[in-house]
Every structure is written in structure tokens, then in C-alpha cells.
Amino acid sequence: MNFVQFFWSRLKEHPLARIGPGLITGVADDDPSGIATYSQAGAQFGLNMLWTMPLAFPLMAAIQSMCAQIGRVTGKGLAANIKTTFPPIVLQGVVLLLLIANTLNIAADVAAMGEVAELITGFNRHIMTAVFVFGTLLLQVFVPYHRYVNFLKWLTISLLAYAAVLFTVHVPWGEVMQRTVWPKFTANADAAAVIVGVFGTTISPYLFFWQASEEVEDMRSKPGAVSLVSNASMAGEELRRIRWDTWSGMLYSNITAYFIILATAVTLNVSGITDINTAGQAANALRPLAGDFAFLLFAIGILGVGLIGVPVLAGSGAYALSEAIGWNSGLENKAKDAQGFYTIITVSVLLGLVIQYTPISPMKALFWSAVINGVIAVPLMAVIILLVSKKSVMGNFTASRPIIILGWIAVAVMGAAAIGMFMPT
């Protein structure tokens, strides 16, 4: 056995290798653009936006568990199920908007990664952005999923950096607990904008497609595994795994977002810094307040989750469009066997890079990405709930009533958030 084979054999035996798509999906939600949103919430409103995370967690977890269940039960991704159940216009509209939003989000994420890398290394941000873009692209296209996914799982550890930041600053834990359940802020347009941003960042359409498709990828990677509607013998074990994996992954994601809001609240807000536009700006602002170590931890977290977020954004769009058209798809496939799928990934990521050299600012890209996600999230969640409730789709494995109720609450919350985006400021 050579060194590479030995390395992969040890990596596959590690506990992280047994974790499913839920962890990666959850961490991808805290991408650099998400970190910028959470940082703004903490900087602008201090501890008074911490309540958003305990509320968002069960709603996000319910929707993501439905997506995972759809993928594992049917053996098809979300777009493929929508295609066979709803009129074509539903899928066409959702996929088109998803691709646009994801590309703009990729542009914002890679710009943030380049900015942070420049702060750490001193190298030009555009050069560093290009390095990250081509690095993630090469991994997605040329490394098989069963190996590539292990890189992603190890990168999820980077989120622990935000918990570590809290050990470098003073945290008034009594007040933190109080403000988490009893916030104090004026319900005005500024507060509404931040709340809309937080919920829109946390419950995002690209995660829906990724979660379902990665369950399919995982199923295909296991010898003899088939959809649960075809063979129900593994249903109990698989559905328990999905519940644990998804809810724990979303908990990890939301706790991290909570820590980001908290870290910026007790540093930036306390010091009078209330306007944060990028994740890199948040990291740099921490340096004189909490020291170089806190800055480095925050920056490393941004780079780590960016290396997860960009592939998830590109991959989710590629899954959606490929399933809509009927192309062969999947990160386990070689490039020559899924040319359309990998072309979509390549074009999305490269367009995200090209935007850096256009008059479109990364923050404008992020704004329009949030608007588009807000537009499609509400009807898409309704479609997911209808899918997971249909016996014609799910057989005997329809979602439970509590999950369905949580799903409709999520639709209502995101519907209010979407309306809030278009309210005059």
C-alpha cells in the first residue's frame, strides 16, 4: 500500500467520514456573504439580534430534512422531483433564478476570500481570488466525490474559529442570555432590513437542491444501495440517520452564526463600529479591538467556509439545471461522463471571478442575490412541503406532521421576510 492509499484508508475510518450531507450543507450556509450579514447584525444591533438564530434553527432544519428525505426516498434530486410533479414553468423559473442568484453569491464569496487572503498574506486580492476559484474548480471537476467530500468535511472544523474568538474577548454572558430571549430594539426599517438579511441568508434555496442531491450522491456511492421507495428494508436506519445528520448539521450552522453575531456585538458594536459591508472588513475591524489572534481566527473561518460555500453554490445550480434538462449529473462522475453538469459548475464559478473585474461591486452582487433568493425561497419551500407530503412521490415515507407544521411556519416567516425586502426604507 503506497502513502496515498494509506492516507485515504485512514481518512475514511475517521468519524468525520461517517457524517452525511447535513454537516456540509449547514457549514456552507455560513459562507463569507453570510458571515458579512451576521457581522452587520452584531455590529449594528449588538446583542439584540441573537434571538434570530434560535428561531431560525428549527425552521431551517425542518426544510433541510425534507429535502434530504426527498433525495434518499426517491433516489432523485429536488429538481428531478419537481419536474415530474409540477408544470414545467415552475421548475424553469426556479432554476433560472437559482443560477443567477448563485453566480452573484459566488462573486461576493470569492471577493471576500480574496480580500481576507490579502489581509493575511499581503498578496494582491485579485490574484488570491483567482487562486481560490481555480483551486475549488479543479477539486470539483477532477477529484471524485467520495474523496472530495472528505476535504469538505474536514473544512467544517473551520467554523470552530468563531467559538474560539469568544475566548479572546470579554463576554457578558448574563446579558447575552437575557437579550437572546428578550431583545431590545426599535422596530423600524433598519431593523427589518437586518432581520430580512439574517433569515434570507440562513434559509437559502441553493441549500435545498444541494441537500437532496448529496443524499443521492451518498446513496450511489454505497454498493447495492437504492431508493427507499424501491427497497424499504433500510428505511428505518436511513431516516434516523437523516434526522440526526440534518438537525445536528443545522444546529452547528446556527450556533456558529450565533457566535458570529455575538463576537461582533461585544467587539465592534461596543466600540461604536456599526457599519460592516464585507466579511473581510469585519475581520480587519476586530484586529485593533481583540488583537491579532482574534483577527486571524475570524479570517481563517472565512477562508474555510468559503472553500465549502463556493462548491456548494456552483454544485447546487449544476444539479438543478442538469436534472431539469435530463443531463447526467453528479460529482462522482468523471468530467467526460457528465460534461453538461461540469460545464455549469465551471461557467458559474468563472463568471463569479469575472464579475470582480466589472463595474458590478461584490456588495451589489450580494444584494441582488439576496433579493432573488427571497423571491424564490417562499414558493420553493411550499413546493418542497407538497412534494414530501405526496404518497405518489414518497410512498410510505411522507414527512411527519410536526415537520410539515414547522415547514409551513418557515414559509410564513420567509414570506414576511420577502415582503420586508420590498418595503420602503
Secondary structure as GFF3:
##gff-version 3
##sequence-region A 1 425
A	DSSP	alpha_helix	3	13	.	.	.	ID=ss1
A	DSSP	three_ten_helix	15	18	.	.	.	ID=ss2
A	DSSP	alpha_helix	21	29	.	.	.	ID=ss3
A	DSSP	alpha_helix	32	45	.	.	.	ID=ss4
A	DSSP	three_ten_helix	46	49	.	.	.	ID=ss5
A	DSSP	alpha_helix	52	74	.	.	.	ID=ss6
A	DSSP	alpha_helix	78	85	.	.	.	ID=ss7
A	DSSP	alpha_helix	88	121	.	.	.	ID=ss8
A	DSSP	alpha_helix	125	142	.	.	.	ID=ss9
A	DSSP	alpha_helix	145	155	.	.	.	ID=ss10
A	DSSP	three_ten_helix	156	159	.	.	.	ID=ss11
A	DSSP	alpha_helix	160	165	.	.	.	ID=ss12
A	DSSP	three_ten_helix	166	168	.	.	.	ID=ss13
A	DSSP	alpha_helix	173	181	.	.	.	ID=ss14
A	DSSP	alpha_helix	189	202	.	.	.	ID=ss15
A	DSSP	alpha_helix	205	221	.	.	.	ID=ss16
A	DSSP	three_ten_helix	232	234	.	.	.	ID=ss17
A	DSSP	alpha_helix	235	264	.	.	.	ID=ss18
A	DSSP	pi_helix	265	269	.	.	.	ID=ss19
A	DSSP	alpha_helix	279	290	.	.	.	ID=ss20
A	DSSP	alpha_helix	292	325	.	.	.	ID=ss21
A	DSSP	three_ten_helix	335	337	.	.	.	ID=ss22
A	DSSP	alpha_helix	339	354	.	.	.	ID=ss23
A	DSSP	three_ten_helix	355	357	.	.	.	ID=ss24
A	DSSP	alpha_helix	362	389	.	.	.	ID=ss25
A	DSSP	alpha_helix	391	394	.	.	.	ID=ss26
A	DSSP	alpha_helix	401	421	.	.	.	ID=ss27
###
